[in-house]
Amino acid sequence: MRKTLAAILFLSPLFSLAQNRINEYNTIGWYAFFITPKISNKVSAHIEYQWRRTGIIKNWQQSLPRVGINYKINSNLTVQAGYAFIHTFPYGTTTLAAVPKTFPEHRIYEQLTVTTPVGKTNLTHRLRLEQRWPGRFNSIESEKPDTWIYLNRVRYMPRLDVPFNKKWYAAAYDEIFIGFGKNVGENIFDQNRIALMAGFKFNPTIRIEAGYINQIVQLGREVDNKNVFQQNNGIVLNTYININ
């Protein structure tokens, strides 16, 4: 009897936590192109497009073009700044926005990337600071966003690349997103992404990598006085082109 009572007392906070959140599950497919044209020994451009889908490829999740400028301080340290314009679609049972419409977002960012060789492997740390302006609709009839909300977010991603030979490699990363500032809402923890991939280098210019991705997203609002978490799992396919 004492053991049963102790178990109930121990597990009751977990049951309470589970009852105060809603979990939703989506299958996703993320397909991205990254192009890096070299401008000089220190400077290069960054051109990116991410085609994000639910149902692997069936429906829209996000459309994300991004451009930026890289400055290589030394062989291990690069800084980048740029701009992205995102459309987020009303996917899933509970949409990210309260009004289930496709909403735009303007975003500028600053980024620091540190690469540390560890034997034959490469450990990369990427720290990104984002200033975001997502559009918000007051009603489903609104044709344009009624307001633009300013949000801050910081992202940190360690990534490990392990070569098998000159062509093949494995890669893994874990990226956490933290919101801050007065408009942060419910999601100080914004999301987390984990990916496990295999990559192939065709030549010094082109490489591809593909694998599994897990995305956990917390909505910035409550539904029925509960926090909502998306558990999104699926595939990722990246193509990288470096132009000298």
Summary of the structure (lengths in Angstrom):
residues: 244
radius of gyration: 20.4
end to end distance: 72.6
largest distance: 74.0
contacts: 719
relative contact order: 0.16
helix: 7%
strand: 68%
